[in-house]
Amino acid sequence: MKKSSEVMTKNIVCCLPHEPVVKAAQLMKGRDIGSVPVIEDEHTKKVVGIVTDRDLALEVVAEGRNPTTTKVEEVMTQNVVTCRAEDNLQEVLDVMAEYQLRRIPVVDNDNKIIGIITQADVATRMNQPEKTAEMVREISQSGTLVMER
């Protein structure tokens, strides 16, 4: 079975909690991604949250908030489910399905971000269409979303 490190995206961008949400939105647009991990600072790179395009739409745009003055920490999900590079990929997929997560940051033993696994990573790097379809189905089930707004 594959490990998380075999499918994760390694070259990721992050933002800081005190930065304006417009920066997170620009990172998403520039990289064509739907989420940006939030780190404590550039030195530790400790994951303290994640902000998604949905967070921006619902918490900033729909609320009429100013994207240049609203801070990332005001709209990010704080209790982020993470995994480790050495974790068995099937176990990670099970966690993603259980919590209905479309993405999961990969961290080291100090909670420093080293990558992220998204649905797209699984779909393009596993060569198992049935497993990918099952994962998408489980993650997308209606019900309460946990960890993502």
N, C-alpha and C positions, 0 to 999 in steps of 0.2 A: 504494500500500500504506500502511496505517496505521502510525503511530509508537506506541511504547510509551505516550507521554503521552496518547494518545487513548483508551486503555482502562484505564489504571491508576486505582486508588483513591487519591485524594490526601489525604483526611482520615484519617490513620492514627494509631494509638496505638503507643507504644513503651515498653519498660521498660529498666532499667539492669542491668548484670551483677550488682551486689551486692544487688539487691532479692530478697526471698523469692519463691519460685515461686507462693505463694498470690496475690501481686499480679498476676502474669501470668495466672493462672487466672481471677481476678476480671475482668480486662480482657477476656479471651476471652468470658466469660459475659455481661458487660455490653454488649459490642458484637456478640455472636453471630458470633464469628470463630474460626478454628482455629489461628491463629498470631500471634505478636507479635514484631516485629523488636526486637533488642537493640542499643542504641546506647551508645557510649563514655561520653557525658555529654550533658546538656541543651544545652550550648553548641555543641559540634561536630556533634552528631547523626550521628556517624560510625558506620556499621553494623559491629558486631563479632560479631554472631550472630543467630540466630533460634530461638525456642522455640515448639514446637507442642503442640497438645493431646495428640498421641501421645507426645511427650517426657514430658509430665507423667504420663500413664497408665503408661508403661513404666518410666521412671526414678525416679518419685516414688511413685506409688500401688503399683505392683507390687513395688517394692523395700521398701515399708514405711517410707519416709523421711518425715520431718516437713516438711510444706509451709510451715510458718512459719519454719523454720530452714534449710532447703535453699535455696541461692542459685541464681538463674537461670543464672549462669555454670557451675554444676556439671552442668546438664542440657541446655544449649543446644547447637545445632550452631554451630561456630565458623567453619568455612571456607564462607562463604555465597557462592553464585553470585548475582551481581547483573547488572542491565542499566542502561542509560541511557535517559533520556526520549526522546532523538532516535533510538534504535535502531529499525530496521525490525521491526515486530511479528512478521513471519513468522520472522525470525532468532531472536527471543526465544522464540517457540513451539518452534522447532527445538531450542534449548538446553534448554527445559523438558522436552521429550520425551527428549532425549539423556540428561539426568541424572535423569529421572523426578521432576521437581519439580512440586508442585501449586501452588506460589506462588514468586514471585521479586521481591525488593525492587528498586525503581528508585532509583538514586543519581545525584548530580551528580558533577562532576569531582573533588570533594574527598571522595568516598565518603559524603557526607551524604544521608540518606534523604529522598526527596521523594515516594515513593509505593510501591505494591505492585501487582503483577499476579497475580491468582488465576485458577483455572479458572472460577470464577463470573463474574469480570470479562469473560473472553473469551466465555463463553456468553451473557451478557446484553448485551454491547456490540458484538459483531461482526456480528450478523445473518447468520451463515454456519453453519447447523446442521451441514453436512457437515464443515466444518473443525473445529468444536467437537468433534464426535463422534470425529474422527480424533485430535485432541489428547488427549482423555480416554483413548482406547484406548492411545495410545503411552505416556502417562504412567503408566497403570495396569498395564502389562504386568508379568507376574511376572519376577522377576530381582532383581538387587542394586540396592537403592536407594542412590543417592549423594546426599549432602548432607542427607538427612532420615533420621532413625532410624526 
